[in-house]
Amino acid sequence: MKAVHLITLDPAHFHAALVQKEMYAGVSPVVKVYAPLGLDLTEHLTRVARFNQRAENPTTWELDIHAGPNALDRMLREQAPGNVVVLSGRNRSKIERIERSVAQGFHVLADKPWILRSADLPRLEASLNAADEQGVIAYDIMTERYEVTSMLHQELVNAPEVFGALLPGDPTKPAIYMDSMHRLLKSVAGVPMLRPLEFFDIEEQGEALSDVGTHLVDLAQWIAFPGHAIDHRTDIELLDARRWPTTLNPEQWSRVTGGAPVPASLAGYLRGGNFDYYGNNFVSYTLRGVHVQMDVRWDLEGVSDTHMATFRGTKSSIDVRQGAAENYRPEVYVVPNSPELHDEVLAALQAKLAEIQPNFDGVGVEDRGHELLLTIPDHHRVGHEAHFAEVTRQFFAYLEDPKLLPAWEKPNMLAKYYVCTKGVEMAVAKP
């Protein structure tokens, strides 16, 4: 593979900077940046500069900045010397930037979501097909696959001696339930982050399910059916979906945005002086006959973002919990379905953990009687921001050898965005 030269195009989200939190072998330190002159660009430059200036393991990026309007047109017109375009934010128009970048022979590494409307599913499929025809790779940054608890979840759900078989469930007791709570007030790379006004434009940013919910839908497929292609036309049936707002009073709005007034374009979400942010969704669907339900939510603030997931099998349930009992750190539990199964499941779990030690060294089990807690050493807990580098390294491995890219990635990406876009549209259509 020839040397990788990155081009950052219109970085409207901090995800673009996190791709550069580390240096990579075979990747040029010179990165071209095409973007309008404005706050998004200056924030991006500041984040990359902090990575270069940190005391421990500083990066050595050099940025060649092209600031001005029509960044996409200019990048394509100038045939910028680079072979990988990094995209973040601007979700409503992201598919156009992907289409045009791929058409000109660029690899694309882009954060979620790639589309917000089900009407754009054909464009997404066409872009992935065009990438194949061009011999380039267009890759979605699914960081949660690199979280150690997600990887252990997948291992155990697919260990029949521990889990049994995945139950079908029903709408009252789904076989797969996932809950994700994000916070509007948080810090990135140690710096408090203000939300740009565009974040609250659900037509631009997406609702919870169509944005951060992509991770949950991706994990449901990836954990339950690893290595299998999902056909959204035959393997998925949407059953129900709902939406509701997180309401911010004027003081809370000011804290989140830095005091910016509500723009006229969002005035329709004002109610009695308060702002209704439609950042909450519920969706219920079947995946290959298995009932799945998800709650994806945004609250104002809290100790941390939290994730919870339960997969129910014929022998046990495998849970990820991240509440107060876990000190807001994700933990994996194995819960035998009956006391009679406890010893059998414990012995099987111990054998499974011994088998996977090469990849999960030091992971053990604590017997708590009615449930089994995996003990995960700290060296496996690298944190959300570090997962961007892990995804990026995997992407570069695919550039080195495109045959390594699994065939199921394309159909499963379409399936993911089918659930996320159709689910929001079903919720919006309700009275």
C-alpha angles and dihedrals in degrees: 000000000000119000115288117243115188126215117192109207120201098326102211095162134047090243090084091059092047089061085066097046088107137030120244132211112251093018120115114240089220111090123184115219121200113186144128114269105259147094095302091058095044091048090051092050091048092053094049090046090054090054089053093047101044116119097230119061096338119200123235103215121158116202123210100198126204106183119186145087125303094032095174094050091047094049092051094042094051091045088226112223100250139091106210124061116201115205131187133168127351086101099177093058098030094102090060091053090048093048095049095042092051092046089058092050102260124142110232130216108183137169123233140309106046094176136016101191129060087223086071095057091096089052090051092050091047091051092052090048091049090052089056091049092048093047092239133120126238109193134187116221102237100172097171091072086069096054108109093228090054091050092049089046090057092047094052099042086056094049103092093191089060103031106021113208126331109262119230093229123188138239092277095048112020120201090226123037124173132179127189125185118189127186126229091209112058144126128248121202086352095304124111109248126218117209115239115232090248088066090070093050100095089191088062104029100030130231121283097273095046092047119030090007089073087078093056095047090047092051093048090058095038095050100039099040109020114186093010126118115234117212107206091200094061109012101054132061120179112218108172143350137182139182135199136172135252102222119217121196118215094267092050092046090053092051093050097045102031094250100307114153120243105268120236090247089065098039090107089072094057115107119180091335093310124108121233110211110192094215100135130085140169122198133182122190144142122250112197088335094312116121113236128184130181138184114199114185146172121208128179100250145334143148092291145324107287135209130194129179135173126190114186120212136176092258104029147344120249111212137185112201130180107176137120091288088061093044085247092294116123114253133181121231131186111205115191112220093234139009088250090063095048100095094041093050092044093052091046092048092051090051092049093050090050089052095052097043092111089067099027104034115185096015108139140163134252115204109222095174104244092035141022122231121205112226108218120192117233094244088072092054103080098156136241097282092054090055089071090065090048092052090046093052090051090050091052089051088057090051088052092050115010090189088073091068105100117241090227094064094082100050092040091052089054090048091051094052091043090060094042098048098037091045093056092045091051090051094047091050092060117098 
